[in-house]
Each structure stands twice: as structure tokens, then as C-alpha cells.
Amino acid sequence: MSLEERLRIRGLSAYLELTKPGITIFVAVTAAVGYVIAALPTGVSATRLFHVVLGTTLTTAGALALNQYLERRPDALMVRTRQRPVPSGRLRPERARWFGWALLLAGIGHLWFWTGLLPALVAAVTALLYNGAYTPLKSRSPLATPVGAVPGALPALIGWTAHTAGDPRGLLLFGILFLWQLVHVLALGWNLREDYVRAGFQLIPPGPSRLVAGLMVGYSVALLPVSLLPAFFGMTGTVYLVAAAVLGTAMAGATTAFLLRPTRRRCHRVFLGSILYHPALMTSMVVGAI
């Protein structure tokens, strides 16, 4: 392979990194589940599902690329993020900015054309809150975490509104993901608190570790009953009800263990548990609804 080819591949890899593929896939799957759960009673359209996933993927990738442009300076201060494409110098900031805008507008336009105005508006609001509210608030107040949980939970409504605009049960999906996001981000923020302090980010409230642990317990305890509601409102079935009860109890148990003894290992277990919780819950929801 020639030097020119290696440089081209490296450049393409940098653009791909801007989109944070893991998170983008995570969000697209969430939107897909929202659509499937809404559509199953009348029938899922494979074509519409494809457009929900593609539009959400483009929109999310664009929002995440813009986020890396906006946070290029604090990213350069953090050990975890200093090798990202922009702070490492592999990609010029203006290229990241225009790449992000191109993907974001393409995604919103795709959703509008193929799935309707409302899903496109939800996607646009998600990107606006993420980069226009959550991102600047991260360096000012721990309120950034609950504010950021809103765009973290909205993708389910992109899929839901792609099928129905008048069914308020979709808000249950939003509530589940909102509470889950709070536990997830607080666990991440506590484990990486030194790195976040270095960048000036305030994702966790100041004070003793047990304060953060107590919040995590409160959110996980609230998550348990809320996560059961879709089964009682006819959105899914017994398989989901059992899975949600087991997963929610496990999450509450992990956060309680962290509260009793706040160690990095126990917090890491909460974080890993939260990562596993999401796909397990989404899968059981779809299986239970079939």
C-alpha cells in the first residue's frame, strides 16, 4: 500500500471517528425499537423502518461530529479524548464542522421526506438540545446531566412518531431512557471525574461520593417501576415484564452496592451494567410485543 493510500484511509478513518459509530448505532437501534413497538399492532413496514434507521443514523452522526468540533479544546485536555481527530490534529476543525452539518441536515431532510415532519422535528430538537444546551452547560453546572438526558431519550420518539403522532404511550419509552441515561452518565462521570475536572466539565454534583451514589440509587429505583409500565399499557407482553423486573432489580442492586461502598470497581460495574441494560431491555420489549 502506497503512502498516499495510507493517508487517504487515515483521513476516512478520522471522519468515521467523528461520528462515534458505537453511540450512533446505539441511538439508531433505539429509534428502530420505538418504531417497531408503535407499529407492531398494525404491521411493521420494512421500508419505513429502514428510513427511520438511516435518517436517525445520519442525524446522530452529524450531531456527534459537531459536538467534537465544539468540544475540541476541552477534549485536548482530557486523557480519554485527546486522541480524537480534531484535538490530535488529524482533522482540521472547519472540516469537522462542515462534515457534521452536512450529515445533520441530510438526516433531518431524509426523515422529513420519508417518515414525516414530526420525526424530523424530534431529530432536530434532539441535535439542538445536545449541542446547544447540554454541551455548553457541561462546563457550567451539574444540571448538564439531566439536561443531556433529554436528547439521550428522545430518539425513541423519532421512531415512535414515524408511525403514530397521537399515541402518548411513546412517552413511557422516553421516561425509561431518561432515567436510564441519568444512571449511566453519573457512573461514567464519577469514574472519570479527574479527567472531567481537567477539562472543566461538571457532570456530577460537587460533594462526597455518596451524594452521587445516592442519586444513582434514586434514579435506578425510579427506573424499575417506570420500566414495567409498557407491559401494563399493552405495548409489550409478559416476556418484557419479567425481563424489565429482573434488569431493573439488578440495576438498583448495583447502585445500592456502590452507595454502601463507593469504589471505582463498583461504579464500573454500574456503568457496564447500564450498557448491558439498554440492549437487553430493548430486545425483550420487541420480543414481548411480537
C-alpha positions as a Markdown table, in Angstrom:
| # | Residue | x | y | z |
|---|---|---|---|---|
| 1 | Met | 0.0 | 0.0 | 0.0 |
| 2 | Ser | 1.4 | 3.4 | -1.0 |
| 3 | Leu | 1.8 | 6.3 | 1.3 |
| 4 | Glu | -0.9 | 8.2 | -0.5 |
| 5 | Glu | -3.4 | 5.3 | 0.0 |
| 6 | Arg | -2.5 | 5.0 | 3.7 |
| 7 | Leu | -3.1 | 8.8 | 4.2 |
| 8 | Arg | -6.4 | 8.5 | 2.4 |
| 9 | Ile | -7.5 | 5.6 | 4.6 |
| 10 | Arg | -6.3 | 7.5 | 7.7 |
| 11 | Gly | -8.4 | 10.5 | 6.6 |
| 12 | Leu | -11.5 | 8.5 | 6.1 |
| 13 | Ser | -11.0 | 6.8 | 9.5 |
| 14 | Ala | -10.8 | 10.3 | 11.1 |
| 15 | Tyr | -14.2 | 11.2 | 9.6 |
| 16 | Leu | -15.7 | 7.9 | 10.8 |
| 17 | Glu | -14.3 | 8.6 | 14.3 |
| 18 | Leu | -16.1 | 11.9 | 14.4 |
| 19 | Thr | -19.4 | 10.1 | 14.2 |
| 20 | Lys | -18.7 | 7.9 | 17.2 |
| 21 | Pro | -20.1 | 4.8 | 15.4 |
| 22 | Gly | -20.9 | 2.9 | 18.7 |
| 23 | Ile | -23.1 | 5.6 | 20.0 |
| 24 | Thr | -24.6 | 6.3 | 16.6 |
| 25 | Ile | -25.6 | 2.6 | 16.3 |
| 26 | Phe | -27.0 | 2.7 | 19.9 |
| 27 | Val | -29.2 | 5.6 | 19.0 |
| 28 | Ala | -30.4 | 4.2 | 15.7 |
| 29 | Val | -31.4 | 0.9 | 17.4 |
| 30 | Thr | -33.3 | 2.9 | 20.0 |
| 31 | Ala | -35.2 | 4.8 | 17.2 |
| 32 | Ala | -35.9 | 1.4 | 15.5 |
| 33 | Val | -37.3 | -0.1 | 18.6 |
| 34 | Gly | -39.6 | 3.0 | 19.1 |
| 35 | Tyr | -40.9 | 2.5 | 15.6 |
| 36 | Val | -41.3 | -1.3 | 15.9 |
| 37 | Ile | -43.2 | -1.1 | 19.2 |
| 38 | Ala | -45.5 | 1.6 | 17.8 |
| 39 | Ala | -46.1 | -0.3 | 14.5 |
| 40 | Leu | -46.4 | -3.9 | 15.6 |
| 41 | Pro | -50.2 | -3.9 | 16.3 |
| 42 | Thr | -50.9 | -2.9 | 12.7 |
| 43 | Gly | -47.8 | -4.2 | 11.0 |
| 44 | Val | -44.2 | -3.1 | 10.6 |
| 45 | Ser | -43.1 | -1.7 | 7.3 |
| 46 | Ala | -39.6 | -2.8 | 6.4 |
| 47 | Thr | -39.2 | 0.2 | 4.1 |
| 48 | Arg | -40.3 | 2.7 | 6.7 |
| 49 | Leu | -38.1 | 1.1 | 9.4 |
| 50 | Phe | -35.1 | 1.4 | 7.0 |
| 51 | His | -35.7 | 5.1 | 6.5 |
| 52 | Val | -36.1 | 5.6 | 10.3 |
| 53 | Val | -32.8 | 3.9 | 10.9 |
| 54 | Leu | -31.0 | 5.7 | 8.1 |
| 55 | Gly | -32.3 | 9.1 | 8.9 |
| 56 | Thr | -31.6 | 8.7 | 12.6 |
| 57 | Thr | -28.1 | 7.4 | 11.8 |
| 58 | Leu | -27.2 | 10.4 | 9.7 |
| 59 | Thr | -28.7 | 12.9 | 12.1 |
| 60 | Thr | -26.9 | 11.4 | 15.1 |
| 61 | Ala | -23.6 | 11.1 | 13.3 |
| 62 | Gly | -23.8 | 14.8 | 12.3 |
| 63 | Ala | -24.7 | 15.9 | 15.8 |
| 64 | Leu | -21.8 | 13.9 | 17.3 |
| 65 | Ala | -19.4 | 15.3 | 14.7 |
| 66 | Leu | -20.5 | 18.8 | 15.6 |
| 67 | Asn | -20.1 | 18.0 | 19.2 |
| 68 | Gln | -16.4 | 17.0 | 18.7 |
| 69 | Tyr | -15.9 | 20.3 | 16.8 |
| 70 | Leu | -17.5 | 22.3 | 19.7 |
| 71 | Glu | -15.5 | 20.4 | 22.4 |
| 72 | Arg | -12.2 | 20.3 | 20.6 |
| 73 | Arg | -10.4 | 22.4 | 23.3 |
| 74 | Pro | -11.6 | 20.6 | 26.4 |
| 75 | Asp | -11.1 | 17.3 | 24.5 |
| 76 | Ala | -7.4 | 18.2 | 24.1 |
| 77 | Leu | -7.1 | 18.4 | 27.9 |
| 78 | Met | -8.6 | 15.0 | 28.7 |
| 79 | Val | -6.6 | 11.8 | 28.6 |
| 80 | Arg | -9.7 | 9.9 | 27.3 |
| 81 | Thr | -10.3 | 12.3 | 24.3 |
| 82 | Arg | -7.1 | 13.9 | 23.4 |
| 83 | Gln | -6.5 | 11.5 | 20.5 |
| 84 | Arg | -9.8 | 12.3 | 18.8 |
| 85 | Pro | -9.5 | 13.5 | 15.2 |
| 86 | Val | -9.7 | 17.3 | 15.8 |
| 87 | Pro | -7.6 | 17.8 | 19.1 |
| 88 | Ser | -5.0 | 15.3 | 17.7 |
| 89 | Gly | -4.6 | 17.4 | 14.6 |
| 90 | Arg | -5.7 | 14.6 | 12.2 |
| 91 | Leu | -8.6 | 16.7 | 11.0 |
| 92 | Arg | -8.9 | 20.5 | 10.7 |
| 93 | Pro | -11.8 | 22.0 | 12.8 |
| 94 | Glu | -13.6 | 23.6 | 9.9 |
| 95 | Arg | -13.7 | 20.2 | 8.1 |
| 96 | Ala | -15.3 | 18.6 | 11.1 |
| 97 | Arg | -17.8 | 21.4 | 11.4 |
| 98 | Trp | -18.9 | 21.2 | 7.7 |
| 99 | Phe | -19.0 | 17.4 | 7.8 |
| 100 | Gly | -21.2 | 17.5 | 10.9 |
| 101 | Trp | -23.6 | 20.0 | 9.4 |
| 102 | Ala | -23.8 | 18.0 | 6.1 |
| 103 | Leu | -24.7 | 14.8 | 7.9 |
| 104 | Leu | -27.1 | 16.5 | 10.3 |
| 105 | Leu | -29.1 | 18.3 | 7.6 |
| 106 | Ala | -29.1 | 15.2 | 5.4 |
| 107 | Gly | -30.5 | 13.2 | 8.2 |
| 108 | Ile | -33.2 | 15.6 | 9.1 |
| 109 | Gly | -34.2 | 16.0 | 5.5 |
| 110 | His | -34.3 | 12.3 | 5.0 |
| 111 | Leu | -36.6 | 11.8 | 8.0 |
| 112 | Trp | -38.9 | 14.6 | 6.8 |
| 113 | Phe | -39.1 | 13.3 | 3.3 |
| 114 | Trp | -39.6 | 9.6 | 4.1 |
| 115 | Thr | -41.2 | 9.5 | 7.5 |
| 116 | Gly | -42.9 | 12.9 | 8.0 |
| 117 | Leu | -42.4 | 16.3 | 9.6 |
| 118 | Leu | -42.8 | 15.2 | 13.3 |
| 119 | Pro | -39.9 | 12.6 | 13.4 |
| 120 | Ala | -37.7 | 15.2 | 11.6 |
| 121 | Leu | -38.6 | 17.8 | 14.2 |
| 122 | Val | -37.9 | 15.4 | 17.1 |
| 123 | Ala | -34.5 | 14.6 | 15.5 |
| 124 | Ala | -33.7 | 18.3 | 15.0 |
| 125 | Val | -34.7 | 19.2 | 18.6 |
| 126 | Thr | -32.5 | 16.3 | 19.8 |
| 127 | Ala | -29.5 | 17.7 | 18.0 |
| 128 | Leu | -30.3 | 21.2 | 19.1 |
| 129 | Leu | -30.6 | 20.3 | 22.8 |
| 130 | Tyr | -27.4 | 18.1 | 22.6 |
| 131 | Asn | -25.2 | 20.7 | 21.1 |
| 132 | Gly | -27.0 | 23.9 | 22.1 |
| 133 | Ala | -27.9 | 23.2 | 25.7 |
| 134 | Tyr | -26.1 | 20.1 | 27.1 |
| 135 | Thr | -22.7 | 20.9 | 25.5 |
| 136 | Pro | -22.3 | 24.5 | 26.8 |
| 137 | Leu | -23.9 | 23.6 | 30.2 |
| 138 | Lys | -21.3 | 20.8 | 30.8 |
| 139 | Ser | -18.7 | 23.4 | 31.8 |
| 140 | Arg | -21.1 | 25.5 | 34.0 |
| 141 | Ser | -23.3 | 23.2 | 36.1 |
| 142 | Pro | -24.1 | 19.6 | 37.0 |
| 143 | Leu | -27.6 | 20.3 | 35.7 |
| 144 | Ala | -26.0 | 19.3 | 32.4 |
| 145 | Thr | -26.6 | 15.7 | 33.2 |
| 146 | Pro | -30.4 | 15.8 | 33.5 |
| 147 | Val | -30.5 | 18.3 | 30.6 |
| 148 | Gly | -28.4 | 15.9 | 28.5 |
| 149 | Ala | -30.6 | 13.0 | 29.4 |
| 150 | Val | -33.4 | 14.6 | 27.4 |
| 151 | Pro | -31.7 | 14.4 | 24.0 |
| 152 | Gly | -30.4 | 11.0 | 25.1 |
| 153 | Ala | -34.0 | 9.7 | 25.5 |
| 154 | Leu | -35.7 | 11.5 | 22.5 |
| 155 | Pro | -34.5 | 9.1 | 19.8 |
| 156 | Ala | -37.2 | 6.6 | 20.8 |
| 157 | Leu | -39.7 | 9.2 | 19.9 |
| 158 | Ile | -38.2 | 9.6 | 16.4 |
| 159 | Gly | -39.2 | 6.0 | 15.7 |
| 160 | Trp | -42.5 | 6.2 | 17.6 |
| 161 | Thr | -43.7 | 9.3 | 15.8 |
| 162 | Ala | -42.7 | 7.8 | 12.5 |
| 163 | His | -45.7 | 5.6 | 12.9 |
| 164 | Thr | -48.1 | 7.5 | 15.1 |
| 165 | Ala | -48.3 | 11.1 | 16.3 |
| 166 | Gly | -51.4 | 10.8 | 18.6 |
| 167 | Asp | -50.5 | 7.9 | 21.0 |
| 168 | Pro | -49.0 | 9.3 | 24.2 |
| 169 | Arg | -47.7 | 5.9 | 25.3 |
| 170 | Gly | -44.5 | 6.7 | 23.5 |
| 171 | Leu | -43.6 | 9.0 | 26.4 |
| 172 | Leu | -43.1 | 5.8 | 28.5 |
| 173 | Leu | -40.2 | 4.9 | 26.3 |
| 174 | Phe | -38.8 | 8.4 | 26.8 |
| 175 | Gly | -39.2 | 8.2 | 30.6 |
| 176 | Ile | -37.4 | 4.8 | 30.7 |
| 177 | Leu | -34.5 | 6.1 | 28.6 |
| 178 | Phe | -34.3 | 9.4 | 30.5 |
| 179 | Leu | -33.9 | 7.6 | 33.9 |
| 180 | Trp | -31.5 | 5.1 | 32.4 |
| 181 | Gln | -29.4 | 7.8 | 31.0 |
| 182 | Leu | -29.0 | 9.5 | 34.4 |
| 183 | Val | -27.6 | 6.4 | 36.0 |
| 184 | His | -25.3 | 5.7 | 33.0 |
| 185 | Val | -23.9 | 9.2 | 32.8 |
| 186 | Leu | -23.4 | 9.6 | 36.6 |
| 187 | Ala | -21.5 | 6.3 | 36.7 |
| 188 | Leu | -19.3 | 7.5 | 33.8 |
| 189 | Gly | -18.8 | 10.9 | 35.3 |
| 190 | Trp | -17.8 | 9.6 | 38.7 |
| 191 | Asn | -15.3 | 7.1 | 37.3 |
| 192 | Leu | -13.7 | 9.8 | 35.1 |
| 193 | Arg | -14.1 | 12.7 | 37.5 |
| 194 | Glu | -10.4 | 13.6 | 37.5 |
| 195 | Asp | -10.4 | 13.8 | 33.7 |
| 196 | Tyr | -13.5 | 15.8 | 33.6 |
| 197 | Val | -12.1 | 18.3 | 36.2 |
| 198 | Arg | -9.1 | 18.7 | 34.0 |
| 199 | Ala | -11.4 | 19.7 | 31.1 |
| 200 | Gly | -13.6 | 21.9 | 33.3 |
| 201 | Phe | -16.7 | 19.7 | 32.9 |
| 202 | Gln | -19.2 | 19.4 | 35.8 |
| 203 | Leu | -21.2 | 16.3 | 35.0 |
| 204 | Ile | -21.5 | 15.2 | 38.7 |
| 205 | Pro | -22.5 | 17.4 | 41.6 |
| 206 | Pro | -19.7 | 18.5 | 43.9 |
| 207 | Gly | -19.6 | 16.8 | 47.3 |
| 208 | Pro | -18.9 | 13.4 | 48.8 |
| 209 | Ser | -19.1 | 10.3 | 46.6 |
| 210 | Arg | -22.1 | 9.1 | 48.5 |
| 211 | Leu | -24.1 | 12.1 | 47.1 |
| 212 | Val | -23.5 | 10.9 | 43.6 |
| 213 | Ala | -24.2 | 7.3 | 44.7 |
| 214 | Gly | -27.4 | 8.3 | 46.3 |
| 215 | Leu | -28.6 | 10.0 | 43.1 |
| 216 | Met | -27.8 | 6.9 | 41.2 |
| 217 | Val | -29.8 | 4.7 | 43.6 |
| 218 | Gly | -32.7 | 7.1 | 43.4 |
| 219 | Tyr | -32.8 | 7.1 | 39.6 |
| 220 | Ser | -32.4 | 3.3 | 39.4 |
| 221 | Val | -35.2 | 2.8 | 41.9 |
| 222 | Ala | -37.5 | 5.1 | 40.0 |
| 223 | Leu | -36.5 | 3.4 | 36.7 |
| 224 | Leu | -37.7 | 0.0 | 38.0 |
| 225 | Pro | -41.5 | 0.8 | 38.2 |
| 226 | Val | -41.4 | 3.1 | 35.1 |
| 227 | Ser | -39.8 | 0.3 | 33.1 |
| 228 | Leu | -42.7 | -2.0 | 33.9 |
| 229 | Leu | -45.4 | 0.3 | 32.6 |
| 230 | Pro | -45.2 | -0.6 | 28.9 |
| 231 | Ala | -46.4 | -4.1 | 29.7 |
| 232 | Phe | -49.4 | -2.7 | 31.7 |
| 233 | Phe | -50.3 | -0.3 | 28.9 |
| 234 | Gly | -50.4 | -3.0 | 26.2 |
| 235 | Met | -47.2 | -2.1 | 24.4 |
| 236 | Thr | -45.5 | -5.4 | 25.0 |
| 237 | Gly | -46.0 | -8.6 | 27.0 |
| 238 | Thr | -45.0 | -10.9 | 29.8 |
| 239 | Val | -41.6 | -11.7 | 28.5 |
| 240 | Tyr | -40.8 | -8.0 | 28.7 |
| 241 | Leu | -42.4 | -7.6 | 32.1 |
| 242 | Val | -40.2 | -10.3 | 33.6 |
| 243 | Ala | -37.1 | -9.1 | 31.9 |
| 244 | Ala | -37.7 | -5.5 | 33.0 |
| 245 | Ala | -38.2 | -6.6 | 36.6 |
| 246 | Val | -35.0 | -8.6 | 36.6 |
| 247 | Leu | -32.9 | -5.9 | 34.9 |
| 248 | Gly | -34.3 | -3.1 | 37.0 |
| 249 | Thr | -33.7 | -5.0 | 40.2 |
| 250 | Ala | -30.2 | -5.8 | 39.1 |
| 251 | Met | -29.5 | -2.1 | 38.3 |
| 252 | Ala | -30.9 | -1.0 | 41.7 |
| 253 | Gly | -28.8 | -3.6 | 43.4 |
| 254 | Ala | -25.6 | -2.5 | 41.7 |
| 255 | Thr | -26.2 | 1.2 | 42.5 |
| 256 | Thr | -27.0 | 0.3 | 46.1 |
| 257 | Ala | -23.8 | -1.7 | 46.4 |
| 258 | Phe | -21.9 | 1.4 | 45.1 |
| 259 | Leu | -23.7 | 3.6 | 47.7 |
| 260 | Leu | -22.6 | 1.2 | 50.5 |
| 261 | Arg | -19.0 | 1.3 | 49.4 |
| 262 | Pro | -18.2 | 3.9 | 46.7 |
| 263 | Thr | -15.2 | 2.3 | 44.9 |
| 264 | Arg | -14.1 | 2.6 | 41.3 |
| 265 | Arg | -14.7 | -1.1 | 40.8 |
| 266 | Arg | -18.3 | -1.0 | 42.0 |
| 267 | Cys | -19.0 | 2.2 | 40.0 |
| 268 | His | -17.5 | 0.5 | 36.9 |
| 269 | Arg | -20.0 | -2.4 | 37.5 |
| 270 | Val | -22.8 | 0.1 | 37.4 |
| 271 | Phe | -21.5 | 1.6 | 34.2 |
| 272 | Leu | -21.1 | -1.8 | 32.5 |
| 273 | Gly | -24.5 | -2.9 | 33.8 |
| 274 | Ser | -26.1 | 0.2 | 32.3 |
| 275 | Ile | -24.5 | -0.5 | 28.9 |
| 276 | Leu | -25.9 | -4.1 | 29.0 |
| 277 | Tyr | -29.3 | -2.9 | 30.4 |
| 278 | His | -30.2 | -0.9 | 27.3 |
| 279 | Pro | -30.0 | -3.6 | 24.6 |
| 280 | Ala | -31.4 | -6.3 | 26.9 |
| 281 | Leu | -34.4 | -4.2 | 27.7 |
| 282 | Met | -35.0 | -3.1 | 24.1 |
| 283 | Thr | -34.7 | -6.7 | 22.8 |
| 284 | Ser | -37.1 | -8.0 | 25.4 |
| 285 | Met | -39.5 | -5.2 | 24.6 |
| 286 | Val | -39.7 | -6.2 | 21.0 |
| 287 | Val | -39.8 | -10.0 | 21.7 |
| 288 | Gly | -42.6 | -9.4 | 24.2 |
| 289 | Ala | -44.6 | -7.4 | 21.7 |
| 290 | Ile | -44.4 | -10.0 | 18.9 |
